[in-house]
Amino acid sequence: MVSPTSSPHPAVPEPEALHDAVTTWYAAHARPLPWRRDTTTAWHVLVSEVMLQQTPVERVTPVYEAWIARWPTPAALAAEPSGEAVRAWGRLGYPRRALRLHAAAVAVCERHGGVVPDDLEDLRALPGVGEYTAAAVAVFAHGRRHAVLDTNVRRVLARVLEGVALPAATLTAPERVLAASVLPPDEETAAVWSIGLMELGALVCTARAPSCGTCPVRRWCRWHSAGRPAYDGPARRGQSYAGTDRQCRGRLLAVLRDAEGAVPGSALRAVWDDATQRERALDGLLDDGLVVTAGPDTYALPG
């Protein structure tokens, strides 16, 4: 545990009991998600984690299933044009993730013989793989002992260990230290603890309506013991979508995904009236490599 001299956070009482409460609860309540099957590979975990970034489970599931059926290995995806990854991404949003997954598949084949690595540094070196995704693949696919800090885990730890309603808007160094300090000592338990915390945050310790009455760690929760004080940090603004450049980009990409090949500029102009915004969005898609020019006024997904 973290000592009072090394961290401002007090030590957690009964750490083994806390670990057992989370892992036992997870064993009984884990959702049967497709990326948790016995046949799941590290590639499947990587695909799921990239798809789940800023996207709800219910939207990801059908796209994930179709993706894995078509590209069950990194080599299968790497053998296809990157534009096919963008097409298969559908309406998940943030389609640059599709390009990054394709690039990661190519890198896995070139650097690791087609096998997704288990080392954090090797994972971080893959295109589009950041701190969280690398840790998630290492832990959930390979059973390594690392803290996996997504939004749900950060919220649970903030409430249970720090007594606050929500964590900071961005991940902090003290959070990393605290999360690492409460990892179970053995890899197997640590991996279940990590996925259990994530599931607990998704199903019970939710942001807006936590179900404290059914929470398996309520007895240790400093936030609950303090009377569930309201969040008093900076205001958190939700993301708008309607009328934004992001929506415009999505409309333009939808035209290209649905086409057999290149499409004329007139087809893109027909789906968005604001010419200035439309051209700005199209320029952004071209800059990101999500769209390529196929002629003087024709466009296509990358080949």
Backbone as numpy.savetxt, mean C-alpha at the origin, in Angstrom:
# Nx Ny Nz CAx CAy CAz Cx Cy Cz
12.54 -3.85 25.21 11.70 -2.66 25.21 12.58 -1.40 25.21
12.00 -0.26 24.89 12.73 1.00 24.89 12.87 1.48 26.32
14.06 1.82 26.75 14.28 2.28 28.11 13.95 3.75 28.21
13.63 4.26 29.44 13.31 5.67 29.61 14.44 6.58 29.17
15.68 6.09 29.22 16.81 6.94 28.84 17.02 7.03 27.34
16.45 6.06 26.59 16.68 6.04 25.15 15.49 6.54 24.34
14.34 6.68 24.99 13.14 7.09 24.26 12.17 7.78 25.20
11.40 8.77 24.71 10.40 9.41 25.56 9.21 8.52 25.84
9.08 7.39 25.15 7.94 6.50 25.31 8.16 5.55 26.48
7.18 5.43 27.39 7.32 4.46 28.48 7.26 3.04 27.97
7.89 2.14 28.71 7.87 0.73 28.32 6.46 0.18 28.39
6.17 -0.79 27.53 4.85 -1.40 27.51 4.79 -2.51 28.56
3.82 -2.47 29.46 3.70 -3.56 30.42 3.20 -4.83 29.75
3.62 -5.97 30.24 3.16 -7.27 29.75 3.29 -7.40 28.23
4.46 -7.20 27.68 4.57 -7.25 26.21 4.17 -8.59 25.63
4.50 -9.68 26.30 4.14 -10.99 25.76 2.63 -11.17 25.72
1.94 -10.67 26.76 0.48 -10.77 26.77 -0.13 -9.92 25.66
0.46 -8.75 25.43 -0.01 -7.88 24.35 0.17 -8.56 23.00
1.33 -9.14 22.79 1.58 -9.87 21.53 0.59 -11.01 21.36
0.37 -11.75 22.43 -0.53 -12.90 22.34 -1.95 -12.46 22.04
-2.38 -11.33 22.62 -3.73 -10.85 22.38 -3.94 -10.53 20.90
-2.95 -9.88 20.28 -3.08 -9.51 18.87 -3.02 -10.74 17.96
-2.07 -11.62 18.20 -1.93 -12.78 17.32 -3.10 -13.75 17.46
-3.62 -13.89 18.68 -4.79 -14.76 18.88 -6.01 -14.18 18.20
-6.20 -12.87 18.35 -7.33 -12.21 17.69 -7.22 -12.35 16.18
-6.03 -12.17 15.64 -5.86 -12.26 14.19 -6.19 -13.67 13.70
-5.77 -14.68 14.42 -6.05 -16.05 14.01 -7.54 -16.31 13.89
-8.33 -15.62 14.70 -9.78 -15.83 14.70 -10.53 -14.90 13.76
-9.94 -13.76 13.40 -10.70 -12.73 12.69 -10.10 -12.29 11.35
-9.00 -12.87 10.95 -8.36 -12.45 9.70 -9.29 -12.67 8.51
-9.38 -11.67 7.66 -10.18 -11.81 6.44 -9.49 -12.76 5.45
-10.26 -13.55 4.73 -9.66 -14.48 3.76 -9.33 -13.77 2.45
-8.39 -12.86 2.50 -8.03 -12.09 1.32 -7.18 -12.93 0.37
-7.28 -12.69 -0.93 -6.62 -13.57 -1.90 -5.10 -13.58 -1.79
-4.49 -12.50 -1.29 -3.03 -12.46 -1.16 -2.56 -13.09 0.16
-3.49 -13.74 0.88 -3.13 -14.45 2.12 -3.28 -15.96 1.97
-3.47 -16.43 0.77 -3.63 -17.87 0.56 -2.31 -18.61 0.78
-2.40 -19.90 1.01 -1.21 -20.72 1.21 -0.32 -20.74 -0.03
-0.92 -20.50 -1.19 -0.17 -20.53 -2.44 0.45 -19.18 -2.81
0.24 -18.19 -1.97 0.75 -16.85 -2.26 2.27 -16.82 -2.27
2.84 -16.16 -3.27 4.29 -16.01 -3.38 4.69 -14.58 -3.03
5.98 -14.36 -2.95 6.47 -13.01 -2.67 6.06 -12.04 -3.78
6.00 -12.52 -5.03 5.54 -11.67 -6.13 4.09 -11.26 -5.91
3.26 -12.20 -5.49 1.85 -11.89 -5.23 1.73 -10.83 -4.13
2.53 -10.96 -3.08 2.51 -9.98 -2.00 2.93 -8.61 -2.51
3.97 -8.56 -3.32 4.42 -7.29 -3.87 3.33 -6.64 -4.71
2.69 -7.43 -5.56 1.60 -6.89 -6.39 0.48 -6.35 -5.50
0.08 -7.12 -4.51 -1.03 -6.69 -3.65 -0.68 -5.41 -2.90
0.54 -5.33 -2.38 0.92 -4.15 -1.60 0.96 -2.89 -2.46
1.43 -3.01 -3.68 1.45 -1.85 -4.57 0.02 -1.45 -4.93
-0.84 -2.42 -5.20 -2.22 -2.11 -5.55 -2.98 -1.49 -4.38
-2.66 -1.90 -3.17 -3.41 -1.44 -2.00 -3.01 -0.04 -1.54
-1.98 0.53 -2.12 -1.59 1.88 -1.75 -2.70 2.87 -2.12
-3.29 3.47 -1.11 -4.34 4.48 -1.29 -5.58 3.94 -2.02
-5.79 2.63 -1.97 -6.91 2.02 -2.68 -7.57 0.98 -1.79
-8.90 1.00 -1.62 -9.59 0.06 -0.74 -9.50 -1.38 -1.21
-9.54 -2.30 -0.26 -9.44 -3.73 -0.54 -10.47 -4.18 -1.56
-11.71 -3.72 -1.42 -12.77 -4.21 -2.30 -12.54 -3.82 -3.76
-11.86 -2.71 -4.01 -11.55 -2.32 -5.38 -10.34 -3.09 -5.91
-9.42 -3.39 -5.03 -8.19 -4.08 -5.44 -8.44 -5.54 -5.80
-9.28 -6.22 -5.03 -9.41 -7.68 -5.13 -9.64 -8.19 -6.55
-10.64 -7.70 -7.31 -10.84 -8.26 -8.65 -9.69 -7.97 -9.60
-9.08 -6.80 -9.48 -7.96 -6.46 -10.36 -6.75 -7.33 -10.01
-6.53 -7.52 -8.73 -5.44 -8.39 -8.28 -5.61 -9.81 -8.81
-6.82 -10.35 -8.68 -7.07 -11.72 -9.13 -6.79 -11.86 -10.63
-7.25 -10.89 -11.41 -7.03 -10.96 -12.86 -5.55 -10.80 -13.19
-4.88 -9.91 -12.47 -3.45 -9.65 -12.70 -2.63 -10.91 -12.43
-2.87 -11.55 -11.29 -2.11 -12.74 -10.91 -2.42 -13.92 -11.85
-3.65 -14.00 -12.31 -3.99 -15.06 -13.27 -3.23 -14.87 -14.58
-3.05 -13.63 -14.98 -2.36 -13.34 -16.24 -0.85 -13.34 -16.08
-0.37 -12.79 -14.95 1.06 -12.65 -14.72 1.42 -13.24 -13.35
1.46 -14.56 -13.23 1.71 -15.19 -11.94 3.14 -15.05 -11.44
4.04 -14.61 -12.31 5.44 -14.45 -11.94 5.97 -13.12 -12.48
7.07 -12.62 -11.91 7.67 -11.41 -12.48 8.05 -11.59 -13.94
8.54 -12.77 -14.31 8.97 -13.01 -15.69 7.80 -12.88 -16.66
6.62 -13.31 -16.24 5.45 -13.23 -17.12 5.11 -11.79 -17.43
5.17 -10.92 -16.42 4.87 -9.51 -16.65 6.00 -8.83 -17.42
7.23 -9.14 -17.06 8.38 -8.50 -17.72 8.41 -8.78 -19.20
7.83 -9.90 -19.63 7.85 -10.28 -21.04 6.86 -9.48 -21.88
5.96 -8.74 -21.22 4.94 -7.97 -21.95 5.29 -6.49 -21.97
4.73 -5.74 -22.92 4.96 -4.29 -22.94 4.40 -3.64 -21.68
5.02 -2.56 -21.24 4.55 -1.88 -20.03 3.13 -1.34 -20.20
2.75 -1.05 -21.46 1.40 -0.55 -21.70 0.33 -1.56 -21.32
0.65 -2.85 -21.40 -0.32 -3.86 -20.99 -0.57 -3.82 -19.49
0.46 -3.47 -18.73 0.28 -3.31 -17.28 -0.65 -2.14 -16.99
-0.46 -1.05 -17.73 -1.34 0.12 -17.56 -2.77 -0.24 -17.94
-2.95 -1.00 -19.00 -4.29 -1.40 -19.44 -4.96 -2.27 -18.36
-4.22 -3.22 -17.83 -4.78 -4.14 -16.83 -5.03 -3.46 -15.51
-4.39 -2.33 -15.28 -4.57 -1.60 -14.02 -5.99 -1.09 -13.88
-6.65 -0.88 -15.01 -8.04 -0.46 -14.99 -8.23 0.87 -14.29
-9.20 0.91 -13.38 -9.57 2.16 -12.72 -9.11 2.21 -11.26
-8.02 1.53 -10.95 -7.52 1.56 -9.57 -7.00 2.93 -9.15
-6.65 3.75 -10.13 -6.10 5.06 -9.79 -4.59 5.03 -9.63
-3.98 6.22 -9.70 -2.52 6.34 -9.60 -1.83 5.31 -10.50
-2.08 5.38 -11.81 -1.62 4.32 -12.72 -0.11 4.24 -12.88
0.62 5.24 -12.39 2.08 5.10 -12.44 2.54 3.88 -11.64
1.70 3.44 -10.72 2.03 2.23 -9.96 2.15 1.02 -10.90
1.34 1.00 -11.95 1.42 -0.11 -12.91 2.75 -0.11 -13.63
3.21 1.07 -14.03 4.52 1.16 -14.69 5.63 0.73 -13.74
5.51 1.11 -12.48 6.55 0.75 -11.51 6.56 -0.74 -11.24
5.38 -1.35 -11.20 5.34 -2.80 -11.02 5.99 -3.51 -12.21
5.72 -3.01 -13.39 6.35 -3.60 -14.58 7.87 -3.44 -14.50
8.32 -2.26 -14.13 9.76 -2.02 -14.01 10.37 -2.89 -12.91
9.62 -3.08 -11.81 10.10 -3.94 -10.73 10.22 -5.38 -11.20
9.25 -5.84 -12.00 9.31 -7.19 -12.53 10.54 -7.39 -13.40
10.83 -6.39 -14.24 12.02 -6.47 -15.09 13.28 -6.52 -14.22
13.33 -5.68 -13.19 14.50 -5.64 -12.31 14.67 -6.95 -11.55
13.58 -7.55 -11.09 13.66 -8.83 -10.39 14.24 -9.90 -11.31
13.84 -9.88 -12.56 14.36 -10.87 -13.52 15.82 -10.63 -13.83
16.20 -9.37 -13.97 17.57 -9.05 -14.34 18.55 -9.20 -13.18
18.10 -8.87 -11.96 19.02 -8.84 -10.81 18.91 -10.06 -9.90
17.74 -10.71 -9.88 17.50 -11.74 -8.88 16.98 -13.05 -9.46
17.22 -13.26 -10.74 16.83 -14.52 -11.34 15.34 -14.79 -11.33
14.54 -13.73 -11.33 13.09 -13.88 -11.36 12.45 -14.16 -10.02
13.22 -14.09 -8.93 12.70 -14.36 -7.58 12.73 -13.06 -6.77
11.60 -12.66 -6.22 11.54 -11.45 -5.41 12.41 -11.64 -4.17
13.36 -10.75 -3.93 14.31 -10.94 -2.83 13.66 -10.76 -1.45
14.39 -11.20 -0.41 13.88 -11.06 0.95 14.64 -10.00 1.75
15.73 -9.48 1.19 16.54 -8.49 1.87 15.95 -7.09 1.68
15.89 -6.32 2.78 15.28 -5.00 2.71 15.97 -4.09 1.70
17.28 -4.08 1.69 17.99 -3.19 0.77 17.76 -3.61 -0.68
17.74 -4.90 -0.93 17.46 -5.37 -2.29 16.04 -4.99 -2.71
15.12 -5.10 -1.79 13.74 -4.74 -2.10 13.61 -3.23 -2.34
14.26 -2.43 -1.49 14.19 -0.98 -1.65 14.79 -0.52 -2.97
15.71 -1.32 -3.51 16.36 -0.95 -4.77 15.48 -1.22 -5.99
14.37 -1.92 -5.81 13.47 -2.18 -6.93 12.69 -0.91 -7.26
12.40 -0.65 -8.53 11.65 0.54 -8.92 10.30 0.62 -8.21
10.01 1.78 -7.64 8.71 2.01 -7.03 8.51 1.38 -5.67
9.53 0.73 -5.10 9.39 0.08 -3.79 10.02 0.97 -2.72
9.18 1.46 -1.81 9.65 2.31 -0.74 9.80 1.56 0.57
9.96 2.32 1.64 10.21 1.75 2.96 9.10 0.80 3.39
7.85 1.24 3.28 6.74 0.40 3.73 6.63 -0.88 2.89
6.62 -0.74 1.57 6.42 -1.90 0.70 7.54 -2.92 0.88
8.77 -2.45 1.00 9.89 -3.36 1.21 9.70 -4.16 2.50
9.33 -3.47 3.58 9.12 -4.16 4.85 7.96 -5.14 4.75
6.88 -4.75 4.08 5.71 -5.62 3.96 6.05 -6.90 3.23
6.80 -6.80 2.13 7.17 -8.00 1.38 8.11 -8.87 2.21
9.09 -8.26 2.86 10.04 -9.03 3.67 9.33 -9.77 4.80
8.34 -9.12 5.41 7.64 -9.72 6.56 6.56 -10.68 6.12
5.65 -10.22 5.26 4.47 -11.03 4.92 4.79 -12.17 3.96
5.81 -11.99 3.11 6.16 -13.04 2.16 7.28 -13.94 2.67
8.23 -13.34 3.39 9.42 -14.09 3.79 9.53 -14.31 5.30
8.59 -13.74 6.07 8.60 -13.97 7.51 9.73 -13.31 8.26
10.27 -12.22 7.73 11.36 -11.54 8.41 10.84 -10.67 9.56
11.72 -10.24 10.41 11.34 -9.47 11.61 11.64 -7.98 11.37
10.63 -7.26 10.90 10.75 -5.82 10.68 9.43 -5.17 11.07
9.47 -3.92 11.46 8.25 -3.16 11.69 7.64 -2.79 10.34
6.34 -3.01 10.20 5.61 -2.68 8.97 4.63 -1.58 9.32
4.91 -0.37 8.87 4.17 0.79 9.35 3.30 1.42 8.27
2.09 0.88 8.11 1.11 1.53 7.25 0.21 2.40 8.12
-0.79 3.01 7.53 -1.67 3.92 8.26 -2.37 3.21 9.42
-2.85 1.99 9.17 -3.57 1.27 10.22 -2.67 0.92 11.40
-1.48 0.42 11.12 -0.55 0.06 12.20 -0.15 1.29 12.99
0.14 2.36 12.30 0.55 3.59 12.99 -0.55 4.09 13.91
-1.80 3.99 13.48 -2.92 4.45 14.31 -3.07 3.58 15.56
-2.98 2.26 15.40 -3.11 1.37 16.54 -2.00 1.63 17.55
-0.78 1.74 17.08 0.35 1.97 17.99 0.26 3.34 18.66
-0.21 4.34 17.92 -0.35 5.67 18.51 -1.35 5.65 19.66
-2.45 4.93 19.47 -3.47 4.88 20.51 -3.05 4.01 21.70
-2.58 2.82 21.41 -2.24 1.88 22.47 -1.02 2.33 23.27
0.01 2.76 22.59 1.28 3.03 23.26 1.50 4.49 23.63
0.92 5.41 22.85 1.17 6.83 23.10 -0.05 7.57 23.64
-1.21 6.96 23.56 -2.40 7.58 24.13 -2.96 8.72 23.32
-2.69 8.76 22.00 -3.22 9.83 21.16 -4.14 9.23 20.10
-5.07 10.03 19.63 -6.09 9.53 18.71 -5.52 9.14 17.36
-4.57 9.94 16.86 -3.99 9.70 15.53 -2.51 9.99 15.56
-1.73 9.30 14.74 -0.30 9.59 14.65 -0.06 10.88 13.88
1.18 11.28 13.78 1.55 12.45 12.98 1.16 12.22 11.52
1.03 13.30 10.79 0.62 13.19 9.39 1.62 12.38 8.56
2.89 12.47 8.89 3.92 11.69 8.20 4.70 10.89 9.23
5.25 9.78 8.77 5.98 8.87 9.65 7.21 9.57 10.24
7.42 9.41 11.54 8.53 10.06 12.23 9.55 9.04 12.70
10.75 9.51 12.98 11.81 8.64 13.49 11.43 8.02 14.84
10.84 8.79 15.80 10.43 8.16 17.05 9.40 7.04 16.86
8.52 7.19 15.86 7.56 6.12 15.58 8.28 4.85 15.16
9.28 4.99 14.32 10.04 3.82 13.87 10.70 3.12 15.06
11.29 3.92 15.95 11.96 3.37 17.13 10.96 2.63 18.01
9.82 3.25 18.26 8.81 2.65 19.12 8.27 1.36 18.51
7.97 1.38 17.21 7.44 0.18 16.56 8.44 -0.97 16.61
9.72 -0.65 16.39 10.75 -1.69 16.44 10.90 -2.24 17.85
10.71 -1.37 18.85 10.91 -1.79 20.24 9.87 -2.77 20.72
8.69 -2.78 20.11 7.63 -3.68 20.57 7.45 -4.90 19.67
8.37 -5.10 18.72 8.31 -6.32 17.91 8.60 -7.54 18.78
7.83 -8.61 18.65 8.19 -9.86 19.33 9.59 -10.30 18.91
10.29 -10.99 19.80 11.70 -11.33 19.53 11.91 -12.36 18.42
10.96 -13.26 18.19 11.16 -14.27 17.16 10.44 -13.88 15.87
11.01 -14.30 14.74 10.50 -13.87 13.43 9.06 -14.29 13.19
8.72 -15.52 13.53 7.38 -16.01 13.22 6.30 -15.21 13.94
6.50 -14.99 15.25 5.51 -14.21 16.00 5.50 -12.76 15.55
6.68 -12.21 15.25 6.76 -10.82 14.81 5.99 -10.61 13.51
6.05 -11.58 12.60 5.34 -11.45 11.33 3.83 -11.46 11.56
3.35 -12.34 12.43 1.91 -12.40 12.71 1.47 -11.15 13.46
2.30 -10.69 14.39 2.01 -9.44 15.11 1.83 -8.29 14.13
2.70 -8.19 13.14 2.63 -7.09 12.19 1.35 -7.13 11.36
1.01 -8.29 10.83 -0.22 -8.37 10.03 -1.44 -8.27 10.94
-1.32 -8.74 12.19 -2.43 -8.63 13.13 -2.73 -7.18 13.47
-1.69 -6.38 13.70 -1.90 -4.95 13.97 -2.59 -4.27 12.79
-2.16 -4.63 11.59 -2.74 -4.03 10.39 -4.23 -4.37 10.28
-4.56 -5.63 10.54 -5.96 -6.06 10.45 -6.78 -5.42 11.57
-6.20 -5.28 12.73 -6.89 -4.66 13.86 -7.24 -3.21 13.53
-6.31 -2.51 12.90 -6.58 -1.13 12.51 -7.62 -1.03 11.42
-7.67 -2.02 10.54 -8.64 -2.00 9.44 -10.05 -2.34 9.91
-10.17 -3.23 10.89 -11.49 -3.75 11.27 -12.02 -3.22 12.60
-11.16 -2.92 13.54 -11.61 -2.55 14.90 -11.17 -1.15 15.28
-9.88 -0.89 15.25 -9.34 0.40 15.68 -9.32 1.36 14.50
-10.50 1.61 13.93 -10.61 2.44 12.74 -10.46 3.91 13.08
-10.24 4.72 12.06 -9.98 6.14 12.29 -11.18 6.87 12.87
-12.37 6.62 12.33 -13.53 7.43 12.71 -14.46 6.77 13.71
-14.53 5.46 13.71 -15.48 4.79 14.60 -14.86 3.53 15.20
-13.86 3.69 16.08 -13.22 2.51 16.66 -14.19 1.73 17.55
-14.10 0.41 17.46 -14.97 -0.47 18.26 -14.21 -0.92 19.51
-14.04 0.00 20.43 -13.24 -0.29 21.62 -13.83 -1.44 22.44
-15.15 -1.61 22.40 -15.78 -2.66 23.18 -15.36 -4.06 22.77
-14.92 -4.22 21.53 -14.51 -5.55 21.06 -13.01 -5.63 20.81
-12.27 -4.62 21.22 -10.84 -4.57 20.93 -10.06 -5.50 21.86
-9.22 -6.37 21.30 -8.47 -7.32 22.12 -7.34 -6.69 22.93
-6.98 -5.44 22.61 -5.88 -4.80 23.34 -6.36 -3.61 24.16
-7.63 -3.53 24.46 -8.17 -2.39 25.19 -7.50 -2.22 26.55
-7.18 -3.31 27.23 -6.61 -3.21 28.58 -5.25 -2.53 28.59
-4.55 -2.54 27.43 -3.25 -1.90 27.34 -3.33 -0.50 26.71
-4.48 -0.13 26.22 -4.60 1.07 25.39 -4.60 2.35 26.24
-3.58 3.15 26.09 -3.46 4.39 26.86 -4.48 5.43 26.38
-4.84 5.37 25.11 -5.83 6.32 24.60 -7.19 6.02 25.21
-7.58 4.75 25.27 -8.86 4.38 25.87 -8.86 4.69 27.36
-7.77 4.41 28.04 -7.68 4.67 29.48 -7.79 6.16 29.78
-7.33 6.99 28.85 -7.39 8.44 29.04 -8.73 9.03 28.66
-9.71 8.18 28.29 -11.02 8.68 27.92 -11.16 9.00 26.45
-10.29 8.45 25.63 -10.32 8.66 24.18 -10.31 10.14 23.80
-9.25 10.87 24.23 -9.19 12.30 23.90 -9.19 12.53 22.40
-9.85 13.60 21.99 -9.97 13.91 20.56 -8.61 14.31 19.98
-8.48 14.11 18.71 -7.29 14.53 18.00 -7.20 16.06 18.04
-6.02 16.57 18.41 -5.88 18.03 18.51 -4.72 18.56 17.67
-4.32 17.79 16.65 -3.23 18.21 15.78 -3.73 19.04 14.61
-2.87 19.26 13.63 -3.26 20.03 12.45 -4.43 19.38 11.71
-5.26 20.20 11.11 -6.42 19.69 10.38 -5.97 18.78 9.24
-6.72 17.69 9.06 -6.41 16.75 7.98 -7.46 16.90 6.89
-7.02 17.22 5.72 -7.95 17.47 4.62 -8.06 16.24 3.73
-9.29 15.92 3.38 -9.51 14.81 2.46 -9.15 15.23 1.04
-8.86 14.26 0.22 -8.49 14.54 -1.17 -9.75 14.70 -2.02
-9.79 15.77 -2.80 -10.89 15.95 -3.74 -10.54 15.21 -5.03
-11.56 14.95 -5.84 -11.32 14.23 -7.09 -12.07 14.85 -8.26
-13.36 15.12 -8.07 -14.18 15.64 -9.17 -13.61 16.94 -9.70
-13.44 16.97 -11.02 -12.97 18.18 -11.68 -11.47 18.41 -11.62
-10.73 17.50 -11.01 -9.29 17.68 -10.86 -8.52 17.17 -12.07
-7.24 17.53 -12.13 -6.38 16.98 -13.18 -6.33 15.47 -13.08
-6.38 14.94 -11.87 -6.34 13.49 -11.70 -7.54 12.84 -12.37
-8.72 13.42 -12.22 -9.90 12.87 -12.88 -9.76 12.97 -14.40
-9.24 14.08 -14.85 -9.04 14.26 -16.29 -8.08 13.22 -16.83
-6.97 13.00 -16.13 -6.01 11.97 -16.55 -6.68 10.60 -16.63
-7.53 10.32 -15.65 -8.23 9.04 -15.65 -9.14 8.87 -16.84
-9.82 9.95 -17.23 -10.71 9.88 -18.40 -9.90 9.63 -19.67
-8.78 10.32 -19.81 -7.96 10.13 -21.00 -7.39 8.72 -21.07
-6.91 8.23 -19.94 -6.36 6.87 -19.92 -7.42 5.82 -20.22
-8.65 6.07 -19.77 -9.73 5.11 -20.02 -9.96 4.94 -21.52
-9.87 6.03 -22.28 -10.04 5.94 -23.73 -8.95 5.06 -24.33
-7.74 5.23 -23.88 -6.62 4.47 -24.42 -6.67 3.01 -23.98
-7.09 2.75 -22.75 -7.19 1.36 -22.28 -8.21 0.58 -23.08
-9.29 1.25 -23.45 -10.38 0.56 -24.14 -10.13 0.40 -25.64
-9.10 1.02 -26.15 -8.82 0.98 -27.59 -7.90 -0.19 -27.92
-8.02 -0.70 -29.13 -7.16 -1.78 -29.60 -5.74 -1.28 -29.86
-5.61 -0.07 -30.35 -4.29 0.47 -30.67 -4.30 1.97 -30.41
-3.67 2.71 -31.30 -3.59 4.16 -31.14 -4.97 4.81 -31.36
-5.17 5.95 -30.72 -6.44 6.67 -30.86 -6.13 8.09 -31.32
-7.04 8.68 -32.08 -6.83 10.05 -32.53 -7.03 11.04 -31.38
-6.38 12.18 -31.48 -6.54 13.21 -30.46 -7.99 13.62 -30.27
-8.79 13.53 -31.34 -10.20 13.92 -31.23 -10.94 13.05 -30.22
-10.54 11.79 -30.08 -11.19 10.91 -29.11 -10.89 11.36 -27.68
-9.70 11.89 -27.46 -9.35 12.39 -26.14 -10.04 13.73 -25.86
-10.10 14.55 -26.89 -10.75 15.86 -26.71 -12.23 15.72 -26.41
-12.81 14.62 -26.84 -14.26 14.43 -26.66 -14.65 14.11 -25.23
-13.70 13.69 -24.41 -14.07 13.25 -23.05 -13.80 14.30 -21.98
-13.25 15.48 -22.39 -13.00 16.53 -21.39 -13.07 17.88 -22.06
-13.98 18.72 -21.60 -14.25 19.98 -22.28 -13.19 21.05 -22.08
-12.63 21.13 -20.89 -11.67 22.18 -20.58 -10.36 21.90 -21.31
-10.12 22.63 -22.39 -8.96 22.35 -23.24 -7.64 22.56 -22.50
-7.56 23.62 -21.70 -6.31 23.90 -20.99 -5.98 22.78 -20.00
-6.98 22.38 -19.25 -6.77 21.31 -18.28 -6.48 19.98 -18.97
-7.20 19.73 -20.06 -7.01 18.48 -20.79 -5.59 18.38 -21.35
-5.10 19.45 -21.94 -3.74 19.42 -22.49 -2.70 19.29 -21.39
-2.96 19.94 -20.26 -2.04 19.82 -19.12 -2.00 18.38 -18.62
-3.17 17.75 -18.54 -3.23 16.36 -18.09 -2.55 15.42 -19.09
-2.77 15.68 -20.37 -2.15 14.84 -21.40 -0.63 15.00 -21.38
-0.16 16.22 -21.21 1.28 16.44 -21.11 1.86 15.68 -19.92
1.11 15.68 -18.82 1.58 14.95 -17.64 1.66 13.46 -17.89
0.67 12.91 -18.58 0.67 11.49 -18.91 1.84 11.14 -19.82
2.14 12.01 -20.76 3.27 11.78 -21.66 4.59 11.85 -20.87
4.70 12.83 -19.99 5.92 12.98 -19.19 6.12 11.76 -18.28
5.03 11.19 -17.76 5.12 10.05 -16.85 5.36 8.73 -17.58
5.26 8.75 -18.91 5.45 7.53 -19.66 4.24 6.64 -19.71
3.09 7.16 -19.28 1.86 6.38 -19.32 1.21 6.41 -20.69
1.56 7.40 -21.48 1.03 7.57 -22.84 2.21 7.91 -23.74
2.15 7.46 -24.99 3.17 7.81 -25.97 2.48 8.35 -27.21
3.19 9.17 -27.98 2.65 9.66 -29.24 2.89 8.60 -30.31
1.85 8.36 -31.09 1.94 7.36 -32.16 1.91 8.00 -33.53
1.70 9.32 -33.58 1.63 10.06 -34.83 1.45 11.52 -34.54
1.22 12.35 -35.55 1.06 13.79 -35.34 -0.05 14.14 -34.36
-1.14 13.40 -34.36 -2.25 13.66 -33.43 -2.89 12.34 -33.02
-2.04 11.36 -32.74 -2.54 10.07 -32.26 -1.71 9.64 -31.06
-2.37 8.89 -30.17 -1.74 8.52 -28.89 -2.02 7.07 -28.57
-1.16 6.47 -27.76 -1.32 5.06 -27.40 -0.69 4.81 -26.05
-0.99 3.65 -25.48 -0.29 3.19 -24.30 1.13 2.80 -24.69
2.07 2.84 -23.79 3.46 2.49 -24.15 3.59 1.06 -24.63
4.47 0.85 -25.58 4.65 -0.47 -26.15 5.69 -1.28 -25.41
